């Protein structure tokens, strides 16, 4: 998937009827974009962060996954099925905290809606069961150094950034934003077709 610029992202978010934050410096828009390929076990999605500083627009697009890895599609962590975040906007869903108590990440603090895929194959099914609640759907990195090419066990439903350096950039921006606006972050998930 190609990188996305600020204007494209703003238009896509607004076209879905969601809020796009533009008042104030470092007022972050965290936006996932899910690729159309529902079979891959690669970081073929994007996690974008768009914001302004003194009227100048900035947009970073990080290779990521918005889907659980094939391992967790085939070996269910939850008997109801693998968690696949449903596209939409989730206000104040994340806060800076510890992922599994280990390192700083964005951790779930408000309800999120997921599809449950329980058929234990590699293909993502998103039509069957829908559930809303607190499931530990965090935003974290894959490997702690370098870049991971396969999702595998890195995501059981979390939104995961492939490259640790990209994740470090995101965390620095989130710390800056939390100091200005409080430790809560809205997440918007789009489909690639929404762009």
C-alpha positions as CSV (number, residue, x, y, z in Angstrom):
1,X,0.0,0.0,0.0
2,X,1.3,3.4,-0.9
3,X,2.0,6.2,1.6
4,X,-0.9,8.5,2.2
5,X,-0.7,12.3,2.5
6,X,-2.4,14.6,5.0
7,X,-5.1,15.8,2.6
8,X,-6.0,12.3,1.4
9,X,-6.3,11.0,5.0
10,X,-8.4,14.0,6.1
11,X,-10.8,13.6,3.2
12,X,-11.1,9.8,3.8
13,X,-11.8,10.2,7.5
14,X,-14.4,13.0,7.0
15,X,-16.1,11.1,4.1
16,X,-16.8,8.3,6.6
17,X,-18.5,10.9,8.9
18,X,-15.7,10.8,11.5
19,X,-13.9,13.7,13.3
20,X,-10.5,14.8,12.1
21,X,-8.6,16.9,14.6
22,X,-7.0,20.1,13.3
23,X,-7.0,22.6,16.1
24,X,-3.7,23.0,18.0
25,X,-0.2,21.7,17.5
26,X,0.3,17.9,17.9
27,X,-3.5,17.2,18.0
28,X,-2.9,13.7,16.6
29,X,-5.2,11.8,14.2
30,X,-4.3,8.1,14.5
31,X,-5.7,6.3,11.5
32,X,-5.4,2.6,10.5
33,X,-5.9,1.7,6.8
34,X,-6.7,-2.0,6.2
35,X,-5.5,-3.5,2.9
36,X,-8.0,-5.3,0.7
37,X,-6.0,-8.5,0.9
38,X,-7.6,-10.5,3.7
39,X,-5.3,-13.6,3.4
40,X,-1.9,-12.1,4.0
41,X,0.3,-12.6,7.1
42,X,2.4,-9.6,6.3
43,X,2.4,-5.9,7.5
44,X,0.4,-4.8,4.4
45,X,-1.7,-2.2,6.3
46,X,-0.8,1.3,7.4
47,X,-1.0,3.1,10.7
48,X,-1.0,6.8,9.9
49,X,-0.5,9.7,12.3
50,X,-1.5,13.2,10.9
51,X,-1.2,16.5,12.8
52,X,-0.2,20.1,12.4
53,X,2.6,22.2,13.9
54,X,2.1,26.0,13.5
55,X,-0.2,25.5,10.5
56,X,2.2,23.1,8.7
57,X,0.6,19.6,8.1
58,X,2.5,16.4,8.7
59,X,1.5,12.8,8.0
60,X,3.5,9.6,8.7
61,X,2.4,6.3,7.3
62,X,3.9,3.3,9.0
63,X,3.7,-0.3,7.7
64,X,1.5,-2.1,10.2
65,X,-1.2,-4.8,10.6
66,X,-4.8,-4.1,11.6
67,X,-5.5,-7.9,11.5
68,X,-4.6,-10.8,13.7
69,X,-1.8,-13.0,12.4
70,X,-2.5,-16.4,10.8
71,X,-1.2,-18.1,14.0
72,X,-4.0,-16.5,16.0
73,X,-6.6,-17.1,13.2
74,X,-5.8,-20.8,13.4
75,X,-5.1,-21.1,17.2
76,X,-7.9,-19.0,18.8
77,X,-6.9,-16.9,21.9
78,X,-10.6,-16.4,22.6
79,X,-13.1,-19.3,22.0
80,X,-15.5,-16.7,20.4
81,X,-13.0,-16.2,17.6
82,X,-10.0,-14.1,16.5
83,X,-10.6,-10.4,17.0
84,X,-10.6,-8.2,13.9
85,X,-11.3,-4.5,14.6
86,X,-14.3,-3.3,12.8
87,X,-13.8,-0.1,10.7
88,X,-15.0,3.0,12.5
89,X,-13.9,5.7,14.9
90,X,-13.2,4.9,18.6
91,X,-13.0,8.1,20.7
92,X,-10.4,8.1,23.5
93,X,-9.9,4.4,23.1
94,X,-6.2,4.3,23.8
95,X,-3.9,5.7,26.5
96,X,-0.1,5.5,27.0
97,X,0.6,2.5,29.2
98,X,2.4,-0.8,29.3
99,X,1.7,-3.5,26.6
100,X,1.4,-6.7,28.6
101,X,3.2,-4.9,31.4
102,X,6.5,-4.9,29.4
103,X,7.0,-1.6,27.4
104,X,5.3,1.7,26.6
105,X,2.5,1.4,24.0
106,X,-1.0,2.6,23.5
107,X,-3.3,0.4,25.6
108,X,-7.1,0.0,25.3
109,X,-9.1,2.1,27.8
110,X,-12.5,2.3,26.1
111,X,-14.8,-0.1,24.2
112,X,-13.9,-1.1,20.7
113,X,-15.9,-3.2,18.2
114,X,-14.5,-6.4,16.7
115,X,-15.6,-9.1,14.4
116,X,-15.1,-12.6,15.7
117,X,-13.6,-15.1,13.2
118,X,-13.9,-18.6,14.6
119,X,-13.4,-20.9,11.6
120,X,-9.7,-21.4,12.3
121,X,-8.4,-20.9,8.8
122,X,-6.0,-18.3,7.3
123,X,-8.7,-16.2,5.7
124,X,-10.2,-13.3,7.6
125,X,-14.0,-13.5,7.9
126,X,-15.6,-10.2,9.0
127,X,-19.3,-10.8,8.6
128,X,-20.4,-13.2,11.3
129,X,-20.2,-12.2,15.0
130,X,-19.7,-8.7,16.2
131,X,-18.7,-7.8,19.8
132,X,-18.0,-4.5,21.6
133,X,-16.0,-4.3,24.8
134,X,-12.5,-4.2,26.4
135,X,-10.4,-6.9,24.8
136,X,-6.9,-5.6,25.2
137,X,-6.8,-4.2,21.6
138,X,-3.6,-2.2,21.9
139,X,-1.3,-0.4,19.5
140,X,2.2,-1.8,19.9
141,X,5.3,-2.8,17.9
142,X,6.4,-6.2,16.6
143,X,10.0,-6.9,17.3
144,X,11.9,-4.7,19.8
145,X,14.7,-3.9,17.3
146,X,14.5,-3.6,13.6
147,X,11.6,-4.7,11.4
148,X,9.4,-7.8,11.3
149,X,8.1,-9.0,7.9
150,X,5.6,-11.6,9.1
151,X,2.7,-10.9,11.5
152,X,2.5,-14.5,12.8
153,X,2.1,-14.2,16.6
154,X,2.7,-10.4,16.9
155,X,-1.0,-9.7,16.7
156,X,-4.1,-11.5,18.1
157,X,-6.1,-8.4,17.2
158,X,-3.9,-5.5,18.2
159,X,-2.8,-2.8,15.8
160,X,0.9,-3.6,15.4
161,X,3.6,-1.5,13.7
162,X,6.3,-3.6,11.9
163,X,9.4,-1.4,12.5
164,X,10.6,-0.5,16.0
165,X,12.0,2.8,14.8
166,X,8.6,3.8,13.4
167,X,7.0,2.8,16.7
168,X,9.5,5.0,18.6
169,X,8.4,8.0,16.4
170,X,4.8,7.3,17.2
171,X,5.4,7.0,20.9
172,X,7.4,10.3,21.0
173,X,4.5,12.1,19.2
174,X,2.0,10.5,21.6
175,X,3.9,11.6,24.7
176,X,4.0,15.2,23.3
177,X,0.3,15.1,22.5
178,X,-0.6,13.6,26.0
179,X,1.3,16.5,27.6
180,X,-0.9,19.0,25.7
181,X,-4.3,17.3,25.5
182,X,-4.3,14.5,28.1
183,X,-3.5,10.8,27.9
184,X,-6.3,9.7,25.6
185,X,-6.2,8.9,21.9
186,X,-8.9,8.4,19.4
187,X,-8.4,5.7,16.8
188,X,-10.1,5.6,13.3
189,X,-9.9,2.5,11.2
190,X,-10.6,2.7,7.5
191,X,-10.6,0.2,4.6
192,X,-8.3,0.8,1.7
193,X,-11.3,1.4,-0.5
194,X,-12.3,4.4,1.6
195,X,-9.3,6.4,0.3
